[in-house]
Amino acid sequence: MHSSTANFRPASVGVVLVLLVAVAWLLRPLETRLAAAGDSAGWRAARLDGLAGSGGLLGVLGGMRAMVAGGFWLKANLAWEHQDAAATTALIELTVAADERPLYFWLNGARMIAYDLPEWLPPGPVPAAVRERNNAALAQRALDFLERGLRWHGPDAAIYIEMGNIHLRRTGDLPQAARCYRLAAEQPGAPYYAARIHGELLRATGRTAEALAWLRQVLPGLPANDPAAGRDLVLARIQALERELDGR
Amino acid sequence: MPMADSRHNGPAASFRRIRLVVGHTLGAALHLRLTVLLAFIGIGLIGGARALRDFNFGTAELKFLGDFGLGVVGFLGALLAVLAPAHLFFDGIGSRSVYCVLARPVRRWEYLLGIYAGVAALLAGFVAVLALVLAAIIAVREAGLQASFVPLPVFLQACALVWLKVTLIAAMTLLVCSYAGSALFASGAGLLLALIAHLRPFAPDSGLLSWLRVWPNLGLFDAGALLATGQSPTGAWLAGVIIYWAAYAVFFTALASYAFKHREF
């Protein structure tokens, strides 16, 4: 009988397996420490599930993640052109599964899901209730998508701002939008407008005193020589809020 | 094999014999058409990476070039690490040169270690050549874009991680070779083991696939992650990775020597 192995002996294979387990056990603490800086096991498993059968697994495992993700992103845009909601969503998921590092994929993928997909309803009149339900479901999907982006990237101003935008424009949930803008404003390197919008949303939701306290808190950190900081704007808004509160 | 002649005993004599096997293995490996073919494919792919910029959306161009280039080096290096040891090992058996070597005062573990070191040297050359091409392409683009990529030490560390990864794959393949009956079987099993080691980071702590945790985790040698951060890892982390690599490399080579010692020709 032909065999693929030379003088195969079950006993020696047993020895090899026992030694393998012993070495793996000895190296386990070291491996855990080395991998501690990496991503979580749950997220890795989700990535594997996403890529299995898509043809991208080999490329990702081989190290060509940017390339594979770029290919998926191109296909997602092709599906977007054809207004194929299911394919667009699936391909956006594959893109971030292949390469979760670029924020570009998370932000633009969420924008597609939240703003474009709701407009692709079947032709003909659509009842307003159906449209609203569809909008809310897709907005929530985009928010869940960005939440996963946060799990990978950690707190990030751009992701929080995008979540705030979706709450503001699609779900109309102003308190949640205010919360997201505040979180964005608290991140290092956040754009100045995040703090201003948070203040504005506090005022819009009737929390005028909180808005005033917030703007007073951020004012000292705004440079006078940077137009993007809008220091004069914030100062004017503080004065307006003070007058508003005094007039009550 | 007992060695009555005292000239053949001692670490110095052993080292000399291993060095001779390394030289022979490296010479044979450099003459392999497979090595040349993979090197040309790698140079072509890395050289043509700029043409693939249309596939780059999420990252800056230089990062894309680095990520793609190191991906090519890692992928082709892994293929070479699987195919070259199997080819060289069974070529020695097929041409009966191994009998001539082992008839002389060369211990079997020395022969196997020589092959492994020869393949590791081949892989070092392979990674170095492709990394040089990649560095040249990146340097040209850096000048064109007036931008800078990651610092040179980080790039070199990323290349070193790729080399550590592929040499570990070569050690796994050599272990299979030591008891395999054919180069085809050894290459196939080596590829499978390399795939398992790549999938190892995804193995859960419990469940059906938890047994995968006994296998080395090649996810630790992720050069792309190093380029993504652009920062040098801590010395403790680097030392830990090297210890991890060395432990498995020594373990696989020792097991391969054990299996080869009991192999009947």
Interface residues (C-beta under 8 A of the other chain):
Chain A: H2 S3 S4 T5 A6 N7 F8 R9 S12 V16 L19 L20 V21 V23 A24 L26 L27 R28 L30 E31 R33 L34 A35 A37 G38 A41 R44 A45 R47 L48 G59 L61 G62 G63 M64 R65 A66 M67 A69 G70 G71 W73 L74 D99 R101 P102 L103 Y104 F105
Chain B: L52 D54 F55 N56 F57 G58 T59 K63 F64 D67 F68 L70 G71 V72 V73 G74 F75 A78 Y179 A180 G181 S182 F185 L195 H198 L199 P201 F202 P204 D205 R213 V214 W215 N217 G219 L220 D222 A223 G224 A225 A228 W237 G240 V241 I243 Y244 A247 Y248 F251 L255 Y258 A259 H262 R263 E264
